[in-house]
């Protein structure tokens, strides 16, 4: 019998503390949540339609409180300046293995066809919340940039700093083109707030919350994760042994 990570999170909530770094410090929690990554990914994709949607909910089912997690404000001078001018100077850089590198303003992102979805966020800490997210599909943005066929992964660079370096995360191109993988500009009908990742955060609804990068400033299509951080594809993966694939 295959047990979904979502069920392990709920059943093992007593193991988990408030903070991804604290979860990583508990060897038992890591063994439960992050064992057999390759087997888990392979079995899930063998048994499920890769385009299968995560469950969606009604407005009546939305959580009255959706807690902010991880970085709540990057706190850098550059980010503070963008907040002060309403992100008028914000640009999302799209590069790497693309034919048409892009630098997109919020208005340009908002002008793209948007998807709205009410989904459940499952955090590795053991909590979940249902919220509404709206923004262009990541696949639409990558197509606009002319992503090349040699790309296998998509890497996100963010405005928040960890150990003095920009936070980073990655997914493969299968999840990048999943219809529910979006660059969220709005949450619950309003523009993203700073604690929730303004002005742009990734929503990759088939994976755990730590894969949903906030404060996204750059996106690069790459052929390999070698050379990205320490080579495992994300800050938590590189530094505290979280699995790169966090499918639920």
Phi, psi and omega per residue, in radians:
X1 nan 2.339 3.121
X2 -1.645 2.215 3.135
X3 -1.808 2.162 -3.127
X4 -1.208 2.556 3.096
X5 -1.056 -0.549 3.115
X6 -0.999 -0.724 3.128
X7 -1.231 -0.606 3.095
X8 -1.132 -0.649 3.135
X9 -1.101 -0.828 -3.122
X10 -1.152 -0.803 -3.097
X11 -1.217 -0.471 -3.097
X12 -1.816 0.367 -3.053
X13 -1.037 -0.510 -3.131
X14 -1.144 -0.341 3.123
X15 -1.379 -0.347 -2.839
X16 -1.797 2.407 -3.124
X17 -1.821 3.087 -3.056
X18 -1.477 1.585 3.073
X19 2.511 2.289 -3.102
X20 -1.028 -0.643 -3.133
X21 -1.174 -0.572 3.135
X22 -1.304 -0.634 3.045
X23 -1.036 -0.745 -3.103
X24 -1.119 -0.403 -3.118
X25 -1.413 -0.088 -3.109
X26 -1.799 1.791 -3.082
X27 -0.953 -0.684 -3.123
X28 -1.111 -0.704 3.125
X29 -1.129 -0.729 3.130
X30 -1.098 -0.714 -3.127
X31 -1.109 -0.686 -3.124
X32 -1.220 -0.812 -2.992
X33 -1.469 -0.548 -2.952
X34 -2.171 0.820 3.081
X35 -1.933 2.518 3.069
X36 1.094 0.808 -3.081
X37 -0.995 -0.900 -3.086
X38 -1.107 -0.708 3.119
X39 -1.128 -0.748 -3.123
X40 -1.086 -0.806 -3.131
X41 -1.104 -0.795 -3.102
X42 -1.129 -0.761 3.138
X43 -1.140 -0.771 -3.113
X44 -1.058 -0.777 -3.082
X45 -1.326 -0.456 3.083
X46 -1.260 -0.594 -3.046
X47 -1.647 -0.247 -3.053
X48 -2.166 2.593 3.005
X49 -1.113 2.208 -3.097
X50 -1.087 -0.396 3.116
X51 -1.657 0.085 3.135
X52 -1.024 2.444 -3.071
X53 -1.544 2.540 2.934
X54 -1.173 2.669 3.130
X55 -0.991 2.458 3.041
X56 -2.046 2.724 -2.945
X57 -2.231 3.032 3.112
X58 -1.646 2.887 3.114
X59 -1.060 -0.587 -3.139
X60 -1.142 -0.377 -3.119
X61 -1.617 -0.020 -3.122
X62 -1.152 2.519 -3.111
X63 -1.247 2.380 3.109
X64 -1.137 -0.474 3.088
X65 -2.282 2.248 3.073
X66 -2.117 1.769 -3.019
X67 -1.188 2.559 3.004
X68 -1.471 2.545 -3.079
X69 -2.408 2.833 -3.092
X70 1.183 -2.535 3.106
X71 -1.108 2.304 3.106
X72 -1.821 -0.209 3.055
X73 -2.929 2.073 -3.136
X74 -0.982 -0.571 3.020
X75 1.217 0.216 3.116
X76 -1.531 2.731 3.099
X77 -1.001 -0.701 -3.135
X78 -1.118 -0.756 3.125
X79 -1.192 -0.717 3.126
X80 -1.042 -0.659 3.113
X81 -1.140 -0.681 3.108
X82 -1.154 -0.727 3.097
X83 -1.045 -0.746 -3.076
X84 -1.092 -0.562 -3.132
X85 -1.806 0.367 3.082
X86 1.167 0.466 3.135
X87 1.112 0.436 3.114
X88 -1.094 -0.512 -3.106
X89 -1.682 0.049 -3.123
X90 -1.147 2.421 3.025
X91 -2.397 2.333 3.049
X92 -1.694 2.035 -3.118
X93 -1.540 2.288 3.068
X94 -2.072 2.090 -3.067
X95 -2.590 -2.711 -3.075
X96 1.435 -2.359 -3.086
X97 -1.436 1.230 3.107
X98 -2.342 2.664 3.121
X99 -1.466 -0.420 -3.076
X100 -2.302 1.454 3.089
X101 -0.958 2.455 -3.055
X102 -2.159 2.703 2.973
X103 -2.381 1.802 -2.927
X104 -1.884 2.310 3.030
X105 -1.394 2.935 3.074
X106 -1.064 -0.679 3.127
X107 -1.092 -0.693 3.125
X108 -1.164 -0.726 3.085
X109 -1.101 -0.730 -3.111
X110 -1.194 -0.393 -3.141
X111 -1.389 -0.235 3.124
X112 -1.327 2.684 3.079
X113 -0.944 2.267 -3.042
X114 -1.874 2.619 2.994
X115 -1.970 2.388 3.047
X116 -2.005 2.330 -3.091
X117 -2.571 2.477 3.073
X118 -1.921 1.929 -2.983
X119 -2.332 2.954 3.127
X120 -1.773 2.237 3.079
X121 -1.600 2.102 3.128
X122 -1.896 2.002 -3.081
X123 -1.654 2.536 3.112
X124 -1.084 -0.349 3.131
X125 -1.246 -0.303 3.111
X126 1.961 0.091 3.114
X127 -2.000 2.813 3.075
X128 -2.456 2.776 3.102
X129 -2.679 2.619 -3.134
X130 -1.876 2.216 3.134
X131 -2.540 2.922 3.138
X132 -1.800 2.364 -3.128
X133 -2.239 2.521 -3.126
X134 -2.500 2.382 3.093
X135 2.939 3.065 -3.128
X136 -1.224 2.579 3.033
X137 -1.149 2.417 3.117
X138 -0.999 -0.674 3.131
X139 -1.018 -0.625 3.115
X140 -1.097 -0.752 -3.133
X141 -1.162 -0.745 -3.139
X142 -1.153 -0.648 3.082
X143 -1.142 -0.689 3.123
X144 -1.085 -0.556 3.123
X145 -1.475 -0.120 -3.134
X146 1.219 0.915 -3.141
X147 -1.022 2.356 -3.073
X148 -1.432 2.724 -3.122
X149 -1.146 -0.318 3.137
X150 -1.363 -0.187 3.131
X151 -1.267 2.389 3.113
X152 -2.112 -0.358 -3.094
X153 -2.403 2.771 3.073
X154 -2.187 2.158 -3.045
X155 -1.912 2.347 -3.115
X156 -1.929 2.251 3.047
X157 -1.910 2.451 -2.958
X158 -2.184 2.892 -3.084
X159 -1.402 -0.342 -3.136
X160 -1.434 2.581 -3.072
X161 -1.896 2.391 3.010
X162 -2.152 2.125 -3.075
X163 0.937 0.642 3.063
X164 1.416 0.012 -3.124
X165 -2.083 2.586 3.130
X166 -1.030 2.408 3.055
X167 -1.100 2.593 -3.111
X168 -2.562 2.674 3.125
X169 -2.691 2.893 -3.123
X170 -2.661 2.734 3.014
X171 -2.409 2.919 3.079
X172 -1.539 3.019 -3.049
X173 -1.241 -0.379 3.069
X174 -1.102 -0.879 3.121
X175 -1.246 -0.510 3.134
X176 -1.079 -0.588 -3.114
X177 -1.745 0.167 3.029
X178 -1.138 2.414 -3.044
X179 -1.081 -0.388 3.130
X180 -1.636 0.034 3.070
X181 -1.519 1.911 -3.025
X182 -2.259 2.826 2.949
X183 -1.709 1.719 -3.014
X184 -1.297 2.242 3.033
X185 -1.849 -0.385 -3.103
X186 -2.261 2.617 3.041
X187 -2.324 2.222 3.135
X188 0.924 0.685 3.031
X189 1.482 -0.040 -3.136
X190 -2.196 2.797 3.093
X191 -0.990 2.543 3.102
X192 -0.941 2.446 3.019
X193 -1.551 2.894 3.131
X194 -1.011 -0.833 -3.127
X195 -1.055 -0.444 -3.110
X196 -1.729 0.204 2.948
X197 1.858 0.316 -3.098
X198 -0.940 2.527 0.067
X199 -1.656 -0.182 -3.066
X200 -2.432 2.260 3.013
X201 -2.310 2.625 3.088
X202 -1.371 2.420 2.924
X203 -2.136 2.002 3.109
X204 -2.146 1.512 -2.809
X205 -1.172 -0.231 3.136
X206 -1.606 0.166 -3.126
X207 -2.304 2.849 3.134
X208 -1.104 2.830 -2.993
X209 -1.054 -0.514 -3.082
X210 -1.216 -0.219 3.071
X211 -1.448 -0.168 -3.044
X212 -1.557 1.349 -3.031
X213 -1.006 2.378 3.085
X214 -1.770 2.896 3.050
X215 0.954 0.733 -3.041
X216 -1.199 2.228 3.111
X217 -2.061 -0.351 -3.111
X218 -2.580 2.551 3.109
X219 -2.324 2.225 3.135
X220 -2.226 2.274 3.017
X221 -1.521 2.251 -3.070
X222 -2.353 2.794 3.114
X223 -1.537 -0.390 -3.065
X224 -2.628 2.706 3.057
X225 -1.527 -0.047 3.050
X226 -1.043 2.294 3.138
X227 1.550 -0.104 3.049
X228 -1.631 1.912 -3.042
X229 1.005 -2.201 3.116
X230 -1.696 0.180 3.011
X231 1.772 -0.036 -3.135
X232 -1.738 -0.047 2.961
X233 1.698 -0.033 3.141
X234 -2.922 2.801 -3.106
X235 -1.053 -0.885 -3.102
X236 -1.186 -0.622 3.118
X237 -1.132 -0.724 -3.097
X238 -1.282 -0.603 -2.930
X239 -1.852 -0.443 -3.121
X240 -2.354 0.339 2.979
X241 1.148 0.464 2.950
X242 -1.166 2.627 3.077
X243 -1.199 2.498 3.053
X244 -1.185 -0.708 3.117
X245 -1.634 2.084 -3.071
X246 -2.120 0.745 -3.098
X247 -1.134 2.532 3.103
X248 -2.308 nan nan
